[in-house]
Amino acid sequence: MTIESAGKLATNRAAINCALWALIGTYAAARVLQVFPDKVPMLAIIAWHVLPPILFALLHGAMLYTTRGILIFFAICLVVGNTFENLGVRIGFPFGGYYFTGVMGPKLFAVPVLLGLAYLGMAYLSWTLARVILGGMRNPLVGPRLVTLPLVAASIMTAWDLSLDPVWSTIVHAWIWRNGGAYFGVPISNFLGWYLTVYLIFQLFALYMRGRATNVDRLPSNYWQLATLFYGISAAGNLLLLIPHAGPSVVLDSSGAQWRVSEIVGACALVSIFLMGGFVLLALLRLSNRSSAPIEQTWARFK
């Protein structure tokens, strides 16, 4: 590499790094705005939650997987996510019976466009956290990790759904569960269906990435930390819902069951702290050890 090309690479990295930090800051602001739905239109708040993670995933992902690779990831998310969401609305599989209201704006078939796009950013962050937690970030995706990585990534993304579904359905009424459910108006089948859906997304991308080389040697030193921070802000933002504000103290689901708003946001906060926060902590510990060896090699040291 010549001195001139090295200088251009450094300049590009600096520009991308600034853009990534700006997107993190924008998303953090969106998490704060959710506490003031009476000050900002709900649709604007939702869009502000969805678009920064997508742009972050596009820039961050292209650095490792190339632009083609991250666009393939996006395509898998859009096709699988929207297919299963539309099936869920039409026939109740795999999530359970539900429908979307007009809160999230225009729809593509039976699913809001912003809901379909929401898969992109958070799926990418969940996938990236799983890569960090399992280690082997510098290695091609082969062997058992072709399955273990999608399984862990699906768990990380399902934790996100656990932290938000009762808020957005039972309180905000962005979507309605026809028969309510045991988890503050959300049926347990939703989370089983969610895990299946996102697992298929991650498994398909893992098969695409099987044995493929990545640009890991050209990544900036804070590459993995930025994605971990973004997911962590998503978890921390849920804690802001604990701030008291005007609104009903009790809400009803479609079955007529009553739920206290304080208990819903309290449970979602606990999920955010101990489940989402647990994944963030595991990733940070992995990064602090500065070990990129796959986790199976790490455990082998203790045998």
C-alpha positions in Angstrom: 0.0 0.0 0.0 1.4 3.4 -1.0 1.6 6.4 1.4 -1.1 8.1 -0.7 -3.5 5.2 -0.6 -2.9 4.7 3.1 -3.8 8.4 3.7 -7.0 8.0 1.8 -7.9 4.9 3.8 -7.3 6.8 7.0 -9.4 9.7 5.9 -12.3 7.4 4.8 -12.1 5.6 8.2 -12.3 8.9 10.0 -15.3 10.1 8.0 -17.1 6.8 8.5 -16.3 6.8 12.2 -17.7 10.3 12.6 -20.9 9.2 10.7 -21.3 6.2 12.9 -21.0 8.3 16.1 -23.5 10.8 14.7 -26.0 8.0 14.0 -25.5 6.7 17.6 -26.2 10.1 18.9 -29.2 10.5 16.7 -30.6 7.2 17.9 -29.9 8.1 21.5 -31.9 11.3 21.0 -34.8 9.3 19.6 -34.8 7.1 22.7 -35.2 10.2 24.8 -38.0 11.6 22.6 -40.2 8.5 23.2 -40.9 9.9 26.6 -42.6 12.9 25.1 -45.1 11.5 22.6 -47.3 14.6 23.2 -44.5 16.9 22.0 -43.4 15.0 18.8 -45.7 13.1 16.4 -45.6 9.4 17.1 -44.8 8.5 13.5 -41.8 10.8 13.6 -40.6 9.1 16.8 -41.0 5.7 15.2 -39.1 6.8 12.0 -36.3 8.2 14.2 -36.0 4.9 15.9 -35.9 2.9 12.7 -33.7 4.9 10.2 -30.5 5.5 12.3 -30.0 1.8 13.0 -30.4 1.0 9.3 -27.9 3.6 8.2 -25.5 2.5 11.0 -25.8 -1.1 9.8 -25.2 -0.1 6.2 -22.0 1.8 7.0 -20.7 -0.5 9.7 -21.6 -3.7 7.8 -20.1 -2.6 4.5 -16.7 -2.1 6.3 -16.5 -5.8 7.1 -18.8 -7.6 4.6 -18.5 -5.1 1.7 -21.5 -3.2 0.3 -22.7 -6.3 -1.5 -22.6 -8.4 1.6 -24.6 -6.0 3.8 -27.1 -5.4 1.0 -27.6 -9.2 0.8 -28.2 -9.2 4.6 -30.8 -6.4 4.2 -32.5 -8.4 1.4 -32.8 -11.5 3.5 -34.2 -9.5 6.4 -36.8 -7.8 4.3 -37.9 -10.9 2.5 -38.1 -13.2 5.5 -39.3 -10.6 7.9 -42.1 -9.2 5.8 -43.2 -12.7 4.6 -43.6 -14.0 8.1 -45.2 -10.7 9.3 -47.8 -10.9 6.5 -48.4 -14.5 7.2 -48.9 -13.7 10.9 -51.5 -11.1 10.1 -53.3 -13.3 7.6 -53.3 -16.7 9.2 -51.7 -16.2 12.7 -48.6 -18.2 11.9 -46.0 -18.1 13.4 -46.7 -15.3 16.0 -50.3 -15.7 16.8 -53.4 -13.7 15.8 -52.8 -9.9 15.5 -53.2 -6.9 13.2 -51.5 -3.5 12.8 -53.2 -0.2 13.4 -52.4 3.0 11.7 -49.9 4.2 14.4 -46.8 3.1 12.4 -47.9 4.7 9.1 -48.3 3.4 5.6 -48.4 -0.4 5.0 -47.0 -2.8 2.4 -49.8 -5.3 2.1 -50.8 -5.9 5.8 -47.5 -4.7 7.4 -46.3 -1.2 8.1 -43.3 -0.2 6.0 -41.4 1.0 9.1 -42.1 -2.3 10.9 -40.5 -4.2 8.0 -37.5 -1.8 7.9 -37.1 -2.2 11.7 -35.7 -5.7 11.2 -32.7 -4.4 9.4 -30.8 -2.4 12.0 -31.6 -4.5 15.1 -31.0 -7.7 13.2 -27.5 -6.5 12.2 -26.7 -5.3 15.8 -27.8 -8.7 17.2 -25.7 -10.6 14.6 -22.7 -8.4 15.4 -23.0 -8.9 19.2 -23.3 -12.6 18.7 -20.1 -12.6 16.7 -18.3 -10.8 19.5 -19.7 -13.0 22.3 -18.8 -16.2 20.4 -15.3 -14.9 19.4 -13.5 -15.8 16.3 -14.3 -12.4 14.7 -11.2 -12.6 12.5 -12.0 -16.1 11.3 -14.1 -17.1 8.3 -17.5 -18.5 9.3 -17.2 -22.3 9.2 -17.9 -25.4 11.3 -20.2 -25.3 14.3 -20.4 -21.5 14.2 -22.5 -21.8 11.1 -25.3 -22.8 13.4 -24.3 -21.5 16.9 -23.9 -17.9 15.6 -27.5 -17.7 14.2 -28.9 -19.4 17.4 -27.2 -16.8 19.7 -28.0 -13.9 17.4 -31.7 -14.9 17.4 -31.6 -15.0 21.2 -30.2 -11.5 21.3 -32.8 -10.1 19.0 -35.6 -11.9 20.8 -34.5 -10.2 24.0 -35.1 -6.9 22.2 -38.6 -8.0 21.3 -39.3 -9.1 24.9 -38.3 -5.6 26.0 -40.7 -3.7 23.7 -43.7 -5.8 22.5 -46.0 -5.2 25.5 -45.3 -1.4 25.4 -45.9 -1.0 21.6 -48.9 -3.4 21.5 -50.7 -3.2 24.9 -49.9 0.5 25.7 -49.3 2.3 22.4 -51.6 0.0 20.3 -49.3 0.0 17.3 -50.5 -3.6 16.8 -53.3 -5.5 18.5 -53.2 -9.1 19.7 -56.6 -10.4 18.9 -56.9 -12.6 22.0 -54.5 -10.9 24.4 -51.8 -13.0 26.0 -50.0 -14.0 29.2 -47.1 -11.6 28.8 -49.0 -8.3 29.5 -51.4 -8.9 26.6 -48.8 -10.6 24.3 -49.1 -14.3 23.6 -46.1 -16.5 24.3 -46.4 -17.8 20.7 -45.3 -14.4 19.5 -41.8 -14.9 21.0 -41.5 -18.5 19.7 -42.5 -17.2 16.2 -40.1 -14.3 16.5 -37.2 -16.5 17.4 -38.0 -18.8 14.4 -38.2 -15.8 12.1 -35.0 -14.1 13.0 -33.2 -17.5 13.3 -34.0 -18.1 9.7 -32.7 -14.7 8.7 -29.4 -15.3 10.5 -29.1 -18.9 9.3 -29.5 -17.8 5.6 -26.9 -15.1 6.0 -24.5 -17.5 7.8 -24.8 -19.9 4.8 -24.1 -17.0 2.5 -21.0 -16.0 4.5 -19.8 -19.6 4.8 -16.0 -19.6 4.3 -16.1 -16.1 2.7 -13.2 -13.8 3.6 -14.0 -10.4 5.1 -12.2 -7.1 5.5 -11.4 -7.7 9.1 -7.8 -6.5 8.8 -8.9 -3.1 7.7 -11.3 -2.4 10.6 -10.8 0.5 13.0 -9.9 -0.4 16.6 -13.3 0.6 17.9 -15.3 -1.3 15.3 -16.9 -3.9 17.5 -17.3 -1.5 20.5 -19.5 0.8 18.4 -22.1 -1.9 17.6 -22.1 -3.0 21.2 -22.7 0.5 22.3 -25.6 0.9 19.9 -27.4 -2.2 21.2 -26.7 -1.0 24.7 -28.3 2.3 24.1 -31.4 0.5 22.8 -31.6 -1.4 26.1 -30.9 1.7 28.2 -33.6 3.7 26.3 -36.3 1.3 27.7 -35.4 2.5 31.2 -36.6 6.0 30.3 -40.2 4.6 30.1 -40.1 4.3 33.9 -40.2 8.2 34.1 -43.8 9.0 35.2 -45.8 11.0 32.6 -49.4 11.8 31.8 -51.5 8.9 30.6 -53.7 6.0 31.8 -52.4 3.9 34.7 -54.3 0.8 33.5 -54.8 -0.5 30.0 -56.9 -3.3 28.5 -55.9 -6.0 26.0 -58.4 -7.5 23.4 -59.4 -10.2 25.8 -60.6 -7.6 28.4 -57.7 -8.3 30.8 -56.5 -5.3 32.7 -52.7 -4.5 33.0 -51.1 -1.8 35.0 -48.8 0.4 32.9 -46.3 0.7 35.7 -46.0 -3.1 35.8 -45.6 -3.4 32.0 -42.8 -0.8 31.8 -41.2 -2.3 34.9 -41.1 -5.8 33.5 -39.7 -4.4 30.2 -37.0 -2.5 32.1 -36.0 -5.7 33.9 -35.7 -7.5 30.6 -33.6 -4.6 29.3 -31.3 -4.7 32.3 -30.8 -8.4 32.9 -31.3 -9.9 29.4 -30.3 -7.2 26.9 -27.8 -5.8 29.4 -26.4 -9.3 30.0 -25.6 -9.7 26.3 -23.9 -6.3 26.3 -21.9 -7.2 29.3 -20.8 -10.5 27.7 -19.7 -8.6 24.6 -17.8 -6.0 26.6 -16.0 -8.7 28.6 -15.1 -10.5 25.4 -13.7 -7.3 24.0 -11.8 -6.4 27.1 -10.0 -9.7 27.0 -8.9 -8.8 23.5 -9.4 -12.4 22.5 -10.7 -13.2 19.0 -10.4 -17.0 19.4 -13.7 -18.8 19.0 -15.5 -19.5 22.3 -15.1 -23.3 21.9 -11.3 -22.8 21.9 -11.6 -20.5 25.0 -13.6 -23.2 26.9 -11.0 -25.8 25.9 -8.4 -24.1 28.0 -10.3 -25.0 31.2 -10.6 -28.7 30.4 
